[in-house]
Amino acid sequence: MKLKEVVAVVTGGASGIGETVAKYFASNGANVVIGDVVQESIDRVAGEIKAAGGNVVGLKTDVTKDADVAALMDTAVSTFGAINVVVPCAGIIRDGVVINTDRETGKVKRVMETDQFRAVIEVNLIGSFITLREAARRMVDNKWQGVLFTISSVNKVGQVGQINYSSTKAAVAIWPRILAGEFQMKGIKGIRVVSIAPGYVGTPMVKGMNQDALNEILKDVHIGRLIEPEEIARAIATVVENEAFDGTCLEITGGVTYGARSIAK
């Protein structure tokens, strides 16, 4: 399967990694469908893709709502006639420790609120589930071949202060094994499932963080720099074009060493 032959649906496609994936696919001839919650951002990205000669349609989409995601998939079908690649990049963070104590008394002064935990689960986990389910049912019924992706993270191993975020990323990292197994059991061929787990990616948000903190992070990255969003997009494209990738999670991290410096000391 070549990029120029596919219809790709990208949620969270109007910012960050999703925007880069959408633009990369469109620049290589794919028909692209963008779902996002910010209409102005959808219009901007879609306009830039069209100005570069790409084929794109965008739809305001809340991935936590069944009807919104169904409408996004139906838009892909009605506009471009198929669904082949699905990249659910929609995601949020609401970082914080579960229990925060007072430095002087040692007693609990603040906790992670349930809504803070639930919001991340709703978008990152349930949103990804709805997205893949609605795509898969249409792909199976119409015998469209392609790849369902999940977007995990290097923090799937467990990051302090991210019990909500890391939980979602650990979960979606194992979905390819489950879904590929289910498809095999049901005799569904031609639809592969792969998770991509980026490391520290040079999105505008990451590049804009405290530079001292960023430099400390990069000391644990073997290649010594942030991963560029286009490198993630190229990795996704490679998976699309090479059907040997299936039922697995690929880490694209630049060699995160998880504190090897402290061990060496």
N, C-alpha and C positions, 0 to 999 in steps of 0.2 A: 504494500500500500504506500503510495506516494502522497506527500502533503497536498499537491495540486489536485488530488482526486477526492479529498475528504471534505465533509461538512463538520466543523468543530464548534462545539458549544462551550463557552468559557464563562463560568460564574465568577463574580469578583473581577470581571474583565475590564473594568474602567479605572483600575489603579494597581500599583505594585506589580507583583509577578504576573497576575492575570492580564494586565494591560500589555506587558511585554510578550506573553504567550500569544495573545490575540494578534498583535502586530506582526510577530514573527511568522505565524501561520499564514496570515493574509499576504504578507510579502512574498511567501513561497507558493502562492496560488490557491490556498485553501479558501473555502467559503466559511466565514466566521460569524457566529452568533454570540453577542455579548449580553450577559445578564448582570445587573448591578442595582444597588439601591439608590444611587444618586443620578438623577436624570441628566444634570448638567455635565457630569463626568462621562456618561455614556455618549452624549452628543459630541463632546470634545474628541474622545477616542475614535468613535465611528467616523467623524469628520476627517480626522488625520489619516485614518486607513483609506477612506475613499479618495482623499487628495493624493495619496500615494499609488492609486490605481487598484486598490484591493476591493474585495466584495465583502460587505458586512451589513448586519442588521443588529440593532440593539433594542432591548426591552427592559423596562424597570422591573426588577424581580427581587422579592424577599424570599430567600431560599428556605426559610422556615415555614413557608405557606405552600401547601400542596397545589393549590390552584395557580399560584404564580409560577411555580416551576413547570407545571403541566403546560401552561400557556407559552412559556419559553421554548419548551421542546416542540410544541405544535407550530410555533413561529419558524423554527428551523426547518421543519418538514414542509410547511406551506411555502416558504421562501426559496429553499434550496433543494427540497425533494428528498432529504435523507438526514440521518444522524450517524456519524462515524466515530467521532472523537469527543469525549466529554472530560473537561478539566475543571473540577470544582475548586476554584481558588478563593471563593468567598470565605472570609474568616475574620474573627476579632480576637482581641486579647483584653483581659480584665485582671491584670496581675495583682498578686498580694499573697501574704502568708495566711495560713488558716487561723492561727492564733498569734496575736501581737501583744506582747507584754510590756508593762511599764518598766523602764530601766531601773528605777529606784525601788519600787515595791515588789517587782517580779510578778504582779498580778495582771490578769488579762485586762487590757484596756480597749481592744478592738478585735473583731473577728472578720473573716471573709463572709460576707452576707450570702445567703442562699441565692438571691437574684444575681449576684456577681458570678457565682459558679454556674447557675442555670443558663445565663445569657450566652456563655461560651459554648456550652453543650448544645444549646439550641441551634446556633449558627454553624459551628465547626463540625459537629457530629450529626445531629438530626438533619441539618441542611444538606450535608454531603449524602446522607442516606436517601433523602427525597430525590435529590438530583440524579444519583445513579439509578435509583429504581425507575423513575419516570423515563430516563433515557433507555434503560435496558428493556423495558416492556415494549417500546416502539421498535427498537433494533431487532428484538427477537421476532415480533409479529411480522416485520417486513423483510426479515432475513438480511438486514444491513450489517456488514462486517465492520469491525473497528476496535477501538480501545477505550475502556473506562478507566480513568485515573482517579486516584485519591492523592491529596496533597498532605503529606505528613510533615515531619520536621526532625532535625537532629535532636530536638528536645523531647522526642518520644521516649528517650531513656530516663526521663524524669529530671525536671529542672526546679530547683528551689524557688518558691514564689509563683509557680505556675501549675499548681495542682489541677486546675481546670483545663488550661491549654494543653499541658503535657498529656493529660488523660485522653483528650480528643485525638491528639496526634499519635499516641500509642495505639489507640483503637483502629484508626483508619489505616495504619501501617499493616495490620493483619487482615484487612478486608480482602485483598487480592487472593490470598490463599483460600479464604472461605468461598468467595464468589466463583473463582476458577473451579474449585471443587464442586460447587453446586451446578455450574454450567456443564461440567464433565458428567456429573450424575444424570443430568436431564438430556444429555446428548446435544447440547447447544454448542456449536462450533463457530469459530470465526469472530467471537467477541472475547478479547483478552482483557485482563484486569491487572494494572500495575500501579504501585504507589511510588511517589517521588518524595524523598525526604531531604529538603534543602538544608544546608548549614546556614551560616550567617550571610545573608544576601544583601547586596548593596542597593536596597531600595532607598528612596528619599528619606523615609523615616529613620532607617538605621544609620545612614550617612550623617543625619542631622543630630544624632544622639551625642551625649557628652563624649568628647574625643579621648579623654583619659581612660574612661571606661571602655570605649571601643578598642583602644590600643591594648588594653589588658586582655580583652577577648581574643584579639588577633594573635597574641603570644601563644595561644593554644591551637592555632590553625597552621598546619604544616606548610601550606603554600604561602602563608604570611599575609594574606589579603582577604577581603570580602569576595564572595562569589558574585559575579555579575548576573543580573536577572536574565540576560540573553543566554547565559550558559545553562540556566535551568530550562529555558525554552528550547534550546538545541538538544538537550538531553531528552525532553519529552518528544521532540520530533524524531529523534533516533529510535525511540521505543516504537513509535507509530510505524516506522519504515522497516523495523526488524522484528518479525513475529516470534523470534526466540525469546523475547522478553514477555513473560506471562506469569501471573500468580506469585509475584515477588515484590519486594520493596527495595528501591535503589537509593542509596545515600549519595547526595551530590554536595559534599561538604568541604572539599579542599583539604581533607585530612584533619578533622578535629580530633585532638589527642586527649581530651577530657582530663586535663590537669597533669600531663606527663612531666611538666617542669617541676612541680612540687615533689613528684615521686623521685625524679633524678637527684634532687637535693638530699 
